[in-house]
């Protein structure tokens, strides 16, 4: 799931999160929260302010998409 959102961030902002351990840690924490939400809901949101170089990251994932990963 983390890799999915790293690729999405790269696609949207043309920047690679993998160069920042702090950004990856924050994304991993948000993904854990999203996984817990998906266990009881069909959709989860990820919202992280200033994730990388001041860029805010907002995304959604459905349970079906999560299961594909």
N, C-alpha and C positions, 0 to 999 in steps of 0.2 A: 504494500500500500504506500509506503514511504517513497519507493522508487517511482510509482505512478505519479505522485504529486511533484516529485523532483522534475520529472519529464514535463509535466504540465506547466510548472513554473518556467522551465527553460523555453518551452514553446511560446508562452505568453510574453515573457520579458527578455528573452535571449540572454539569460544569465544562468550560470551553473551554481546551484546551492552547495554542491559537494565540496567547494573550497572553504566552506564555513562550518566548522563543527557546531557552533552555537545555533546556527539556522537549522541544521539537521536535527539537533536535539529538540528544538522547539517544534519542528514539524513532526518528529516521532511522537512527542507528547500529545500533540493535536490528533494524530492518527489513532493513538490508543483511546482517546476520548471518543473519537468517531466510531471506532469498533464497538465500544460499549453501547453507544447510541444505536448502532445498527442491529444490535442483538434484540432490541425491543421496538425498533422503528424501521420503516422502509427507506429512509433517507437521512443522511447526516451532513452537516455543514462544517467546514473548516474555515476559521477566520483567525488570521494571525497578523497583527499590526507590525509594521516595520520588520518583516521577516529577514530580508536581505537587502543591504544597501538602501535602507529606508523605504523599500517597496512593500506595501501591504499585500497579503495574499488571501483571497477568498475563493472557496470552491465548494462544490457539493459532490457527494457520491451516493449512489443508490446501493441497496443491499445486493441487487443483481450484479451490478458492476463490480462490487467488492468481491463477490463470489467468483467472478471471472478471473480475478487477479491471482 
